[in-house]
Amino acid sequence: MSDHKQNFIGGTWVAGEATPNINPSNTADIIGHYARADAAQARDAIDAAKAAFPAWSRSAPLERHGILRRASDEILARKDELGQLLSREEGKTLAEGIGETVRAAQIFDFFAGETLRLAGETVPSVRPGVGVEVTREAVGVVGVITPWNFPIAIPAWKLAPALCYGNTVVFKPAELVPGCAWALVDILQRAGLPEGVLNLVMGQGSVVGQVIVQSVDVDALTFTGSQPTGAALALESAKLMRKSQMEMGGKNPFIVLADADLDVAVDCVTQGAYFSTGQRCTASSRIIVEDAIHDKFVAALSERINALSVGDALDPATQIGPVVDASQLAQNEDYIQIGQAEGARLLTGGERLSRATEGFFQRPALFTDCTNDMRIAREEIFGPVAAVIRVADYDAALEVANDTHFGLSAGIATTSLKFATHFKRNAEAGMVMVNLPTAGVDFHVPFGGRKASSFGPREQGRYAAEFYTTVKTAYTLA
Ligand code: UN1
């Protein structure tokens, strides 16, 4: 068989149909071949995870600690190499790729620590002589389905807590980014995971994903991806009475008030809307600007956008890498047309760019004169496209910000304590940012949203225990 990277099932690397992993900055560059798992292999992976669960869920915390610790250390030691692989397969800049890799290491470090901090409560019963213990136990086999836009950090923030609390895993990464997923599983298995605890099944959602989602042996399902897919997976899970956690889209507002520090506001929007090529569920896509600062802000922002260098992700001078693939680029271009047809003004960007190599380069786009009922203000585009909505004052801004069926992240640029405080209390979002971009979050605090953005318990930090464990209440008469 060729040297393609294989799936990992029950402690063994297993061959499958070899599929090329293509660099979006240079489509002639094939990063490697990765095996596509078939439905039978996905079932084998679930069986292996199920068989491994009893022993792993009872393993000593120090064993799990050591494995997660060693994984963290190796990821950190290899951050440049893994960051480069990430940027090469996903297209975010090298700085972003390395930064994301460091974040993955930090997540494993955090959950290594959590293995040693497992605790419960003892509570006196209402009945004399009876004691009550409240403890958390592993849930079972966790199905982990991850997206392409954070190829190492999102797998890390699902795999690390799953393993920390004693669950076993069937992991299906997005088809576009098997490289980081494979590297992560390779690191974890060499760190000492017993066979069957972590199983990697790369491949198609319609084949591998389907088997995971429909299996009665998968006790919990965690997914990050598009809203329609997340909603469908939550329904499938409900049919099986299975625990599920869905992180879906956003249409995140960023308000710029007249009293904002202009440089801070421009910086927040540039980062939030365009860094990582706008391919983040936390991206700022609705920029809600108070009338009194609108023209000055838009002029400063468009100057900043036009100065951004768009190019090969691996070129250190690049600030905005390519769009992930041809179909995402075509979708972004559709939205550029849709916005114009709806009457928004395309102030700058949106066009395809050619570079030395064949890739999916697009100039960051800014629409002005938008209203909040336009499709470009309601639907998640998932690209470097933002829509400016002019409003009269803070009250109008808050109303527009909350007028969306999403509710992931919401930001505001203001120097007013009064407005900042009011916004933190009244923004209908899971995460609120004051004078900070809507995207780019810490790794040790809860991540998640409201409304159509998220379903189920929060991810990250200590809140992750809510999904990855199940509570037991034990009574003793002594
Ligand atoms: C971030 O903005 O730092 O898929 C993280 C996503 C999110 C992660 C965003 N789940 O874009």
Residues whose N, C-alpha, C, O or C-beta is under 5 A from the ligand:
A	BS01	UN1	T224 Q279 R280 C281 T282 A439 G440 V441
